[in-house]
Amino acid sequence: MRSILLSRRGLLGASAAGIAAFSHRPRAFAASPPLRLTAGRRTLEVNGKSASVFGITGPDGAPGVVLDPGQKFAVTLANQAGEDTIVHWHGQTPPYLQDGVVETGGTLIANGADQAYDFAARPGTHWMHSHHGLQEQMLFAAPLIVRSAEDARIDAQEVTVLLHDFTFRDPVEILAQLGRMSGHGAAMPGMVMPGSDQVQHETRSSMTGAGMDLNDVDYDAYLANDRTLADPLVVRTERRGHVRLRLINGATTTAFWIDLGALDGTLIAVDGDAVRPVAVRRFPLAQGQRADVLLELTEAGAYPVLAQREGDRQRTGIILATPQGKVAEVASEAEGATPAVDLSLEARLAAVQPLRPRAPDVVRGMALTGTMKPYVWSIDGRTWRDRQPLVVSHGQRVELTFVNKSRMAHPMHLHGHHFQVTELNGTRIAGAMRDTVLVPVDGSVTIAFDADNPGRWLLHCHNLFHMASGMMTELVYDNAA
């Protein structure tokens, strides 16, 4: 088990195997030149076996990027991945042609080519990932942290944790085994279609409750910053030190329960947006979501921070340890399985900066539909190929209600905007600002947002295989090009 010692001012760089952790003390902003990000391949060892995966690194070789308060997202992305790609800046609100999505006007970056981006960065814990084919499943993701002036005033060691689900298998093979993809099923650009429409999925689905399906795919490992609990990242902290955890669920199909163990946490932000502080020890984190948690290590010791897959015993995580803290082995399986992720945390959240009150100009419901067999997921019974876009005008307040008619939960992500959660299962709330919200089986969630970023924007389930098989539509401004 490897321990990494930190300086108070330093940034923890990438290990030779892949992602270490972003861990640092915020510093005052200083102007800096445009950044160069590189999308490439790397070799990762998981469970004693090597695999070729993707990665996105900054100029210092560390994964992703950390921007200081007021720093623009002025970036050149160099594609050295060996194939075409495009990268989405999840949580950012750029002009739509810079969103990193081909379906809404973006341009694929050819292997060996560069592409420039330049827009005002939205503060918070965000991330970047491929939005081309099934590349995201092969760890084509990295943190995108934009610090605010308020962050710089918090005297806390920052530790960023990127969660992922990992497989040695070809994602296209996995999709083929999940079921046939024909008719309304829509492939993402660059995806190889299964050769037969009779392929049945061979992975295990955990069943809980009244016919609820959990976990489309069984994975070889679950990772926290590229590492399993067999060799977890150990972050050394100060005795009685304060830590700001920036948690990112970058898993493609897996929702987690975050377990802080013996530590009392204070949740201060979700999806990069500040919330009124909430005391937490164990809480759900769906695919695509982020959570910022403040911790205080009052006693010497080692403190696991774990992420356990919903409906299962498997888990991953990191360990926070004071200078004299003795690190013990943590099992990769818990004693018991977790339940399905739910809205228990969502119901407790309230935005620090909510939308200003006004009546909605556009009100629409969306049914989340689809089945495991055949493996086709949809919105209002329509896949991407025959989508019915949500059309709005600049300046309108939009209220959208998701009603889950399927037997799986869906984390719904809206590009280019942040919305407020205003209703859970028919109960009005003044909830959090987010860009990704979980809609559980038999549940309904209402969101509201201001149409303040003209263009064309994807709206989709952030389970990669659900999106790839059709659960995707778009928000279109009526004056968009």
GUNURO-893106 format. One record per residue (C-alpha): chain; x, y, z. Coordinates in Angstrom, 1 decimal. Layout:
BEGIN
['A', [X, Y, Z]]
...
This chain:
BEGIN
['A', [0.0, 0.0, 0.0]]
['A', [1.6, 3.2, -1.1]]
['A', [1.4, 6.4, 0.9]]
['A', [1.8, 9.9, -0.7]]
['A', [3.1, 12.7, 1.5]]
['A', [1.9, 16.2, 0.7]]
['A', [3.4, 19.6, 1.0]]
['A', [1.0, 22.4, 2.2]]
['A', [1.4, 24.2, -1.2]]
['A', [1.9, 21.4, -3.6]]
['A', [-0.4, 19.7, -6.0]]
['A', [-0.3, 15.9, -6.0]]
['A', [0.7, 14.8, -9.5]]
['A', [-0.2, 11.7, -11.4]]
['A', [1.4, 8.5, -10.4]]
['A', [3.1, 6.4, -13.0]]
['A', [0.1, 4.2, -13.3]]
['A', [-2.4, 6.9, -13.8]]
['A', [-4.4, 9.4, -11.6]]
['A', [-3.1, 10.2, -8.1]]
['A', [-5.2, 12.8, -6.4]]
['A', [-5.5, 16.6, -6.7]]
['A', [-4.6, 17.7, -3.2]]
['A', [-3.5, 21.2, -2.5]]
['A', [-4.1, 24.4, -0.5]]
['A', [-5.9, 27.1, -2.5]]
['A', [-3.6, 30.0, -3.5]]
['A', [-4.2, 33.5, -4.7]]
['A', [-5.0, 33.8, -8.4]]
['A', [-2.2, 34.8, -10.8]]
['A', [-2.6, 35.2, -14.5]]
['A', [-1.4, 32.3, -16.5]]
['A', [-1.0, 31.4, -20.2]]
['A', [-3.4, 29.2, -22.1]]
['A', [-3.4, 25.6, -21.0]]
['A', [-2.6, 22.6, -23.1]]
['A', [-4.5, 19.4, -22.3]]
['A', [-3.5, 16.1, -24.0]]
['A', [-5.9, 13.2, -24.6]]
['A', [-3.9, 10.1, -24.9]]
['A', [-3.5, 6.4, -24.1]]
['A', [-1.9, 5.0, -20.9]]
['A', [-1.3, 1.6, -19.4]]
['A', [-3.1, 0.9, -16.1]]
['A', [-2.6, -2.1, -13.9]]
['A', [-5.8, -3.4, -12.2]]
['A', [-5.9, -6.6, -10.1]]
['A', [-2.5, -7.5, -11.3]]
['A', [-3.4, -7.3, -15.0]]
['A', [-2.5, -4.5, -17.4]]
['A', [-5.0, -2.7, -19.6]]
['A', [-4.7, 0.1, -22.2]]
['A', [-7.0, 3.0, -21.3]]
['A', [-7.5, 6.6, -22.2]]
['A', [-6.6, 9.7, -20.1]]
['A', [-6.6, 13.5, -20.2]]
['A', [-3.6, 15.2, -18.7]]
['A', [-2.5, 18.8, -18.2]]
['A', [0.9, 20.4, -18.8]]
['A', [2.3, 19.0, -15.6]]
['A', [1.2, 15.5, -16.4]]
['A', [-1.5, 15.5, -13.8]]
['A', [-5.0, 14.4, -14.8]]
['A', [-7.4, 17.2, -15.9]]
['A', [-7.0, 20.8, -14.8]]
['A', [-7.4, 23.1, -11.8]]
['A', [-8.3, 26.7, -12.6]]
['A', [-7.8, 29.6, -10.1]]
['A', [-10.5, 32.2, -9.3]]
['A', [-11.3, 34.3, -12.4]]
['A', [-9.1, 32.2, -14.7]]
['A', [-10.7, 31.6, -18.1]]
['A', [-11.1, 28.2, -19.7]]
['A', [-8.5, 28.9, -22.3]]
['A', [-7.4, 25.5, -23.5]]
['A', [-5.9, 23.7, -26.4]]
['A', [-6.9, 20.0, -26.5]]
['A', [-4.3, 17.8, -28.3]]
['A', [-5.6, 14.5, -29.5]]
['A', [-2.9, 11.9, -29.1]]
['A', [-5.4, 9.1, -28.3]]
['A', [-4.9, 7.1, -31.5]]
['A', [-8.4, 7.7, -32.8]]
['A', [-10.9, 10.5, -33.3]]
['A', [-12.5, 12.0, -30.2]]
['A', [-14.3, 14.9, -28.7]]
['A', [-14.4, 16.0, -25.0]]
['A', [-17.3, 17.4, -23.1]]
['A', [-16.7, 19.8, -20.2]]
['A', [-19.3, 18.5, -17.8]]
['A', [-20.8, 21.2, -15.6]]
['A', [-19.5, 24.1, -17.7]]
['A', [-21.8, 26.4, -19.6]]
['A', [-19.8, 27.4, -22.7]]
['A', [-21.2, 28.6, -26.1]]
['A', [-22.8, 25.5, -27.5]]
['A', [-20.3, 24.9, -30.3]]
['A', [-17.6, 24.5, -27.6]]
['A', [-19.6, 22.0, -25.5]]
['A', [-17.7, 19.0, -26.9]]
['A', [-20.7, 17.2, -28.5]]
['A', [-20.9, 16.2, -32.2]]
['A', [-24.7, 15.8, -32.2]]
['A', [-25.2, 19.5, -31.4]]
['A', [-22.7, 21.0, -33.7]]
['A', [-19.3, 20.2, -32.3]]
['A', [-16.4, 18.9, -34.5]]
['A', [-14.6, 15.6, -33.9]]
['A', [-10.9, 16.1, -33.2]]
['A', [-8.9, 13.8, -35.5]]
['A', [-6.0, 11.9, -34.1]]
['A', [-3.0, 14.1, -34.1]]
['A', [-5.0, 17.3, -34.3]]
['A', [-5.6, 20.1, -31.8]]
['A', [-8.8, 22.0, -31.0]]
['A', [-9.0, 25.3, -29.0]]
['A', [-11.6, 26.3, -26.5]]
['A', [-12.0, 29.7, -24.8]]
['A', [-14.9, 30.6, -22.5]]
['A', [-15.6, 31.9, -19.0]]
['A', [-15.2, 29.1, -16.5]]
['A', [-18.0, 28.2, -14.1]]
['A', [-16.7, 27.7, -10.6]]
['A', [-17.1, 24.4, -8.8]]
['A', [-16.2, 20.7, -8.9]]
['A', [-16.7, 19.5, -12.5]]
['A', [-15.1, 17.0, -14.8]]
['A', [-14.3, 16.3, -18.5]]
['A', [-15.0, 13.2, -20.4]]
['A', [-15.2, 11.9, -24.0]]
['A', [-18.6, 12.2, -25.6]]
['A', [-17.8, 10.0, -28.6]]
['A', [-18.9, 6.4, -28.9]]
['A', [-18.2, 4.4, -25.8]]
['A', [-14.7, 5.9, -25.1]]
['A', [-15.8, 7.1, -21.7]]
['A', [-16.0, 3.5, -20.4]]
['A', [-12.3, 3.2, -21.0]]
['A', [-11.5, 5.9, -18.4]]
['A', [-11.6, 8.8, -20.9]]
['A', [-12.2, 11.3, -18.1]]
['A', [-10.5, 13.7, -15.7]]
['A', [-11.3, 16.3, -13.1]]
['A', [-12.1, 19.9, -14.0]]
['A', [-11.8, 22.0, -10.9]]
['A', [-12.6, 25.7, -11.0]]
['A', [-11.9, 27.4, -7.7]]
['A', [-13.9, 30.5, -6.6]]
['A', [-12.7, 33.4, -4.5]]
['A', [-14.6, 31.8, -1.6]]
['A', [-12.7, 28.6, -2.0]]
['A', [-9.5, 30.4, -1.7]]
['A', [-10.6, 31.7, 1.7]]
['A', [-11.3, 28.3, 3.1]]
['A', [-8.3, 26.9, 5.0]]
['A', [-8.6, 23.3, 3.9]]
['A', [-6.5, 20.8, 2.1]]
['A', [-8.4, 19.9, -1.1]]
['A', [-8.6, 16.3, -2.2]]
['A', [-10.3, 15.4, -5.5]]
['A', [-11.6, 11.9, -6.0]]
['A', [-12.7, 10.6, -9.4]]
['A', [-14.7, 7.3, -9.2]]
['A', [-15.1, 4.9, -12.1]]
['A', [-16.2, 1.4, -13.0]]
['A', [-13.6, -0.6, -14.9]]
['A', [-13.7, -3.5, -17.3]]
['A', [-11.1, -5.3, -19.3]]
['A', [-13.7, -6.0, -22.0]]
['A', [-14.4, -4.0, -25.1]]
['A', [-17.3, -1.7, -24.3]]
['A', [-18.9, -2.5, -27.7]]
['A', [-18.9, -6.2, -26.8]]
['A', [-20.6, -5.3, -23.5]]
['A', [-23.3, -3.3, -25.3]]
['A', [-23.8, -6.2, -27.7]]
['A', [-24.3, -8.6, -24.8]]
['A', [-26.7, -6.2, -23.1]]
['A', [-29.2, -6.7, -25.9]]
['A', [-30.1, -6.1, -29.4]]
['A', [-29.9, -2.5, -30.8]]
['A', [-32.1, -2.0, -33.8]]
['A', [-35.1, 0.0, -35.0]]
['A', [-35.3, 3.0, -32.7]]
['A', [-31.9, 2.3, -31.2]]
['A', [-29.4, 5.0, -32.1]]
['A', [-25.6, 4.5, -32.1]]
['A', [-23.3, 7.2, -31.0]]
['A', [-20.7, 8.4, -33.6]]
['A', [-17.9, 6.0, -34.1]]
['A', [-19.7, 3.1, -32.4]]
['A', [-19.5, -0.3, -33.9]]
['A', [-23.0, -1.8, -34.0]]
['A', [-23.6, -5.4, -32.8]]
['A', [-23.7, -7.9, -35.6]]
['A', [-26.9, -9.6, -34.5]]
['A', [-30.2, -8.3, -33.1]]
['A', [-30.6, -11.5, -31.1]]
['A', [-27.7, -11.0, -28.6]]
['A', [-29.0, -11.3, -25.1]]
['A', [-27.2, -9.7, -22.2]]
['A', [-25.2, -12.1, -20.0]]
['A', [-24.4, -9.8, -17.1]]
['A', [-26.1, -10.0, -13.7]]
['A', [-28.9, -7.6, -12.8]]
['A', [-29.6, -7.2, -9.1]]
['A', [-33.3, -7.2, -8.4]]
['A', [-34.8, -5.3, -5.5]]
['A', [-38.2, -4.1, -4.6]]
['A', [-41.1, -4.5, -7.1]]
['A', [-39.2, -5.5, -10.3]]
['A', [-36.4, -2.9, -10.0]]
['A', [-33.3, -3.5, -12.1]]
['A', [-29.9, -2.5, -10.7]]
['A', [-26.5, -2.5, -12.4]]
['A', [-26.6, -3.3, -16.1]]
['A', [-23.0, -4.5, -16.0]]
['A', [-20.7, -6.4, -13.6]]
['A', [-17.3, -4.9, -13.7]]
['A', [-13.8, -6.2, -13.0]]
['A', [-13.1, -3.4, -10.5]]
['A', [-14.3, -0.1, -9.1]]
['A', [-11.7, 2.6, -9.0]]
['A', [-11.0, 5.7, -6.9]]
['A', [-8.3, 7.8, -8.7]]
['A', [-7.4, 4.7, -10.8]]
['A', [-6.9, 2.5, -7.8]]
['A', [-8.7, -0.3, -6.0]]
['A', [-8.8, -0.9, -2.3]]
['A', [-6.1, -3.5, -2.7]]
['A', [-3.7, -0.6, -3.2]]
['A', [-5.6, 2.5, -2.3]]
['A', [-4.5, 6.1, -2.5]]
['A', [-3.4, 7.2, 1.0]]
['A', [-3.5, 11.0, 1.4]]
['A', [-1.6, 12.3, 4.4]]
['A', [-3.3, 15.2, 6.2]]
['A', [-2.5, 17.4, 9.2]]
['A', [-3.4, 16.4, 12.7]]
['A', [-6.7, 18.2, 13.3]]
['A', [-6.5, 19.2, 9.7]]
['A', [-9.4, 20.3, 7.6]]
['A', [-10.1, 18.6, 4.3]]
['A', [-12.3, 19.5, 1.4]]
['A', [-13.3, 16.4, -0.5]]
['A', [-14.3, 17.0, -4.1]]
['A', [-16.1, 13.8, -5.1]]
['A', [-16.9, 13.0, -8.8]]
['A', [-18.8, 10.0, -9.9]]
['A', [-17.3, 9.4, -13.3]]
['A', [-18.6, 5.8, -13.5]]
['A', [-20.4, 5.0, -16.7]]
['A', [-23.2, 2.8, -15.3]]
['A', [-22.6, 2.7, -11.5]]
['A', [-24.2, 4.7, -8.7]]
['A', [-22.5, 4.7, -5.4]]
['A', [-23.2, 5.2, -1.7]]
['A', [-20.5, 7.4, -0.2]]
['A', [-19.5, 6.3, 3.3]]
['A', [-17.4, 8.6, 5.4]]
['A', [-17.0, 6.0, 8.1]]
['A', [-16.0, 7.6, 11.4]]
['A', [-15.8, 11.1, 10.0]]
['A', [-18.6, 13.7, 10.3]]
['A', [-18.9, 15.5, 7.0]]
['A', [-20.6, 18.8, 6.0]]
['A', [-21.9, 18.8, 2.4]]
['A', [-21.4, 22.3, 1.0]]
['A', [-21.9, 21.9, -2.8]]
['A', [-23.4, 19.5, -5.4]]
['A', [-22.6, 19.6, -9.1]]
['A', [-20.4, 22.7, -8.4]]
['A', [-23.2, 24.7, -6.9]]
['A', [-23.3, 25.8, -3.3]]
['A', [-25.9, 24.3, -1.0]]
['A', [-26.9, 25.2, 2.6]]
['A', [-24.6, 23.0, 4.8]]
['A', [-25.9, 19.5, 5.4]]
['A', [-24.4, 17.1, 7.9]]
['A', [-23.6, 13.8, 6.2]]
['A', [-21.9, 10.5, 6.9]]
['A', [-23.5, 8.3, 4.2]]
['A', [-25.2, 9.6, 1.1]]
['A', [-25.9, 8.6, -2.6]]
['A', [-24.0, 9.8, -5.6]]
['A', [-25.4, 9.0, -9.0]]
['A', [-23.5, 8.9, -12.3]]
['A', [-22.3, 12.3, -13.4]]
['A', [-23.0, 14.0, -10.0]]
['A', [-20.4, 15.7, -7.8]]
['A', [-20.3, 16.5, -4.1]]
['A', [-18.1, 18.8, -2.0]]
['A', [-17.7, 17.7, 1.6]]
['A', [-15.8, 19.4, 4.4]]
['A', [-14.1, 17.1, 7.0]]
['A', [-12.2, 17.7, 10.2]]
['A', [-9.7, 15.0, 11.3]]
['A', [-9.9, 15.7, 15.1]]
['A', [-7.9, 12.6, 16.1]]
['A', [-4.8, 10.9, 14.9]]
['A', [-5.6, 7.9, 12.7]]
['A', [-6.4, 6.6, 9.3]]
['A', [-9.9, 7.3, 7.9]]
['A', [-11.3, 5.4, 4.8]]
['A', [-13.6, 7.3, 2.5]]
['A', [-15.5, 4.6, 0.7]]
['A', [-17.8, 4.4, -2.3]]
['A', [-20.0, 1.2, -2.4]]
['A', [-21.9, 0.1, -5.5]]
['A', [-25.7, 0.3, -5.1]]
['A', [-27.3, -3.1, -4.6]]
['A', [-23.9, -4.8, -4.0]]
['A', [-21.1, -5.3, -1.6]]
['A', [-18.3, -4.1, -3.9]]
['A', [-16.6, -0.9, -3.1]]
['A', [-13.6, 1.4, -3.7]]
['A', [-12.2, 4.5, -2.0]]
['A', [-9.2, 6.4, -0.6]]
['A', [-7.8, 6.7, 2.9]]
['A', [-7.1, 10.0, 4.7]]
['A', [-4.4, 9.6, 7.3]]
['A', [-2.8, 11.9, 9.8]]
['A', [1.0, 11.9, 10.0]]
['A', [1.1, 9.2, 12.7]]
['A', [-2.0, 7.4, 11.5]]
['A', [-1.5, 3.7, 11.0]]
['A', [-3.1, 2.5, 7.7]]
['A', [-4.8, -0.9, 7.9]]
['A', [-6.1, -2.9, 5.0]]
['A', [-9.7, -2.2, 3.9]]
['A', [-11.7, -5.0, 2.3]]
['A', [-12.9, -4.5, -1.3]]
['A', [-16.3, -6.0, -0.2]]
['A', [-18.5, -4.7, 2.5]]
['A', [-20.3, -7.1, 4.9]]
['A', [-23.6, -6.4, 3.3]]
['A', [-25.1, -5.0, 0.1]]
['A', [-26.4, -1.4, -0.1]]
['A', [-30.0, -0.5, -1.2]]
['A', [-30.7, 1.3, -4.4]]
['A', [-29.6, 5.0, -4.5]]
['A', [-32.5, 7.3, -3.7]]
['A', [-33.6, 10.9, -3.2]]
['A', [-32.9, 10.9, 0.6]]
['A', [-30.2, 13.4, 0.2]]
['A', [-31.9, 15.4, -2.5]]
['A', [-34.9, 16.1, -0.2]]
['A', [-32.5, 17.8, 2.3]]
['A', [-30.7, 20.1, -0.1]]
['A', [-31.4, 23.8, -0.6]]
['A', [-29.5, 26.1, -3.0]]
['A', [-27.5, 29.0, -1.6]]
['A', [-28.3, 30.9, -4.8]]
['A', [-31.7, 29.6, -6.0]]
['A', [-33.5, 30.8, -9.1]]
['A', [-35.4, 34.0, -8.6]]
['A', [-39.2, 33.3, -8.2]]
['A', [-41.2, 33.6, -11.4]]
['A', [-43.9, 31.6, -13.2]]
['A', [-42.7, 29.2, -15.9]]
['A', [-43.1, 30.1, -19.5]]
['A', [-42.7, 26.5, -20.7]]
['A', [-44.0, 23.4, -18.9]]
['A', [-43.3, 19.9, -20.2]]
['A', [-43.3, 16.4, -18.9]]
['A', [-40.9, 13.7, -20.1]]
['A', [-41.5, 10.0, -19.5]]
['A', [-38.3, 8.0, -19.1]]
['A', [-39.0, 4.7, -20.9]]
['A', [-37.3, 1.5, -22.0]]
['A', [-36.5, -2.0, -21.0]]
['A', [-33.6, -4.4, -20.4]]
['A', [-34.9, -6.9, -23.0]]
['A', [-34.7, -5.6, -25.7]]
['A', [-32.0, -3.3, -24.4]]
['A', [-33.5, 0.0, -25.7]]
['A', [-33.9, 3.1, -23.5]]
['A', [-35.9, 6.2, -24.6]]
['A', [-37.7, 9.4, -23.7]]
['A', [-41.4, 9.4, -24.2]]
['A', [-40.9, 6.2, -26.1]]
['A', [-38.6, 7.9, -28.6]]
['A', [-34.9, 7.4, -29.1]]
['A', [-32.4, 9.9, -30.4]]
['A', [-33.2, 9.0, -34.0]]
['A', [-36.9, 10.1, -33.7]]
['A', [-36.5, 12.5, -30.8]]
['A', [-38.9, 15.3, -30.0]]
['A', [-36.7, 18.3, -29.0]]
['A', [-37.6, 20.6, -26.2]]
['A', [-37.9, 24.0, -28.0]]
['A', [-37.5, 27.2, -26.0]]
['A', [-36.9, 30.9, -26.5]]
['A', [-34.1, 32.9, -25.0]]
['A', [-35.2, 34.3, -21.6]]
['A', [-37.9, 31.8, -20.8]]
['A', [-38.3, 30.0, -17.5]]
['A', [-38.6, 26.3, -18.3]]
['A', [-40.1, 23.7, -15.9]]
['A', [-39.6, 20.1, -16.8]]
['A', [-40.9, 17.0, -15.0]]
['A', [-39.2, 13.6, -15.5]]
['A', [-41.5, 10.7, -14.7]]
['A', [-39.7, 7.3, -14.6]]
['A', [-41.9, 4.7, -16.3]]
['A', [-39.0, 2.1, -16.6]]
['A', [-37.6, -0.4, -14.1]]
['A', [-34.2, 1.3, -13.8]]
['A', [-33.2, 4.7, -12.2]]
['A', [-31.9, 7.3, -14.6]]
['A', [-29.4, 10.2, -13.8]]
['A', [-30.6, 12.9, -16.2]]
['A', [-28.0, 15.4, -17.3]]
['A', [-28.7, 18.7, -19.1]]
['A', [-25.8, 20.3, -21.0]]
['A', [-25.1, 24.0, -21.0]]
['A', [-27.4, 24.9, -18.0]]
['A', [-27.8, 24.4, -14.3]]
['A', [-31.3, 23.9, -13.0]]
['A', [-33.0, 23.9, -9.6]]
['A', [-34.7, 20.8, -8.3]]
['A', [-38.3, 22.1, -7.4]]
['A', [-40.3, 18.9, -6.8]]
['A', [-39.7, 15.3, -5.7]]
['A', [-42.5, 12.8, -6.2]]
['A', [-45.1, 15.5, -6.2]]
['A', [-43.8, 17.4, -3.1]]
['A', [-42.6, 20.9, -3.9]]
['A', [-39.2, 21.8, -2.5]]
['A', [-36.7, 24.7, -2.9]]
['A', [-33.9, 22.3, -3.7]]
['A', [-30.4, 22.4, -5.0]]
['A', [-29.0, 23.8, -8.2]]
['A', [-27.6, 21.0, -10.3]]
['A', [-26.8, 19.7, -13.8]]
['A', [-27.5, 16.0, -13.1]]
['A', [-30.5, 14.7, -11.1]]
['A', [-31.5, 11.1, -10.3]]
['A', [-35.0, 10.0, -11.2]]
['A', [-35.7, 6.7, -9.3]]
['A', [-38.0, 3.9, -10.4]]
['A', [-41.6, 5.0, -10.1]]
['A', [-40.4, 8.4, -9.2]]
['A', [-40.8, 11.9, -10.6]]
['A', [-38.5, 14.9, -10.4]]
['A', [-39.3, 18.4, -11.5]]
['A', [-36.6, 20.9, -12.4]]
['A', [-36.6, 24.5, -13.4]]
['A', [-34.1, 26.6, -15.3]]
['A', [-33.7, 29.8, -17.2]]
['A', [-33.1, 29.5, -21.0]]
['A', [-30.1, 31.8, -20.9]]
['A', [-27.6, 30.0, -23.1]]
['A', [-28.8, 29.9, -26.7]]
['A', [-27.9, 27.0, -28.9]]
['A', [-28.6, 23.2, -29.1]]
['A', [-28.0, 21.2, -26.0]]
['A', [-28.1, 17.5, -25.1]]
['A', [-30.5, 16.2, -22.5]]
['A', [-29.7, 12.5, -21.7]]
['A', [-29.4, 9.7, -19.1]]
['A', [-25.8, 9.7, -17.8]]
['A', [-25.7, 5.9, -17.8]]
['A', [-23.5, 5.6, -20.9]]
['A', [-25.2, 2.5, -22.2]]
['A', [-28.7, 3.9, -21.7]]
['A', [-27.7, 7.0, -23.7]]
['A', [-26.0, 5.0, -26.4]]
['A', [-29.1, 2.9, -26.9]]
['A', [-31.4, 5.9, -27.2]]
['A', [-32.2, 7.8, -24.0]]
['A', [-31.2, 11.2, -25.3]]
['A', [-32.9, 14.2, -26.7]]
['A', [-32.0, 17.9, -27.1]]
['A', [-32.9, 21.3, -25.9]]
['A', [-33.2, 23.7, -28.9]]
['A', [-33.5, 27.4, -28.8]]
['A', [-35.9, 28.5, -31.6]]
['A', [-33.3, 31.0, -32.9]]
['A', [-30.4, 28.5, -32.8]]
['A', [-28.4, 28.0, -35.9]]
